[in-house]
Amino acid sequence: MPELPEIEACRRNIEPYLINQVIDYAVVRNLSLRWPISKEILNIRNQFIFSIKRRAKYLLIQLQHGWIIIHFGMSGRLMLLNQYEYPQKHDHIDIFMKNKIILRYTDQRRFGACLWVDNLSTHFLFKHLGLEPLSEEFNSQYLVNKLNLKKTSIKQSIMNNKIVVGIGNIYANESLFATGILPSRCSMHLSRKEIQLLVKNIKLILLNAIEEGGTTLRNFLQSDGKPGGFANKLKVYGRAKKPCLECGALIIKEKYKGRSSYWCQECQS
Ligand SMILES: [Zn+2]
């Protein structure tokens, strides 16, 4: 499943080709993604593209009138074509630009979404979202306040969208390893110092992964949802029973509520 860094890398890659461009027309071949594709997508002719943004794991295309929201679900990806290629079975949407570039949305498993809305701030998808992890507002004081009296595990807390968005399982495991904190630690028992370091590591790891996604994925979101070039840099995620890169102890994996936690018993406490 694409996580925040892959989507941000994709955003950065497509932005220069789409910003200030004018849409010619859109073709929708399959209306049934996770939610039906907004029919308004067909009415975006001649609309100017103001900006390409991201909020949590949603890619947002700001038009003269309204926004296109793209969610990649499990297997969605965007491709930029500079000449028409005959669509394959899972190529559901094409948006043709006047500059001849085509933005193509492909989604094999169809858990993604493509919606048009006139107002983002009041939309049900965005109303209850927490802070962006790379924003200034997401700092240790904010997290100290949020974790105060919280009895859930620290891993669940940093993956909680109402606190901070876009930290999926991979990056939660990696940030906790980098900070030396066990995923199962009770949120309210973390020290201020640990929270400071955790916030710093979350930002560093996400930025690093965005860079890697940007350099290896170019105009594509990888279809298997793996974290692009960052895959080689993962220290615990997906490394069960392999030696810890810091101390040599074997990495432990445990499944909880369908999500796997990975940690090193020696480096994390
Ligand atoms: Zn270790």
Boltz pocket constraint, residues with backbone or C-beta under 6 A from the ligand:
constraints:
  - pocket:
      binder: B
      contacts: [[A, 244], [A, 245], [A, 246], [A, 247], [A, 248], [A, 249], [A, 264], [A, 265], [A, 266], [A, 267], [A, 268]]
      max_distance: 6.0
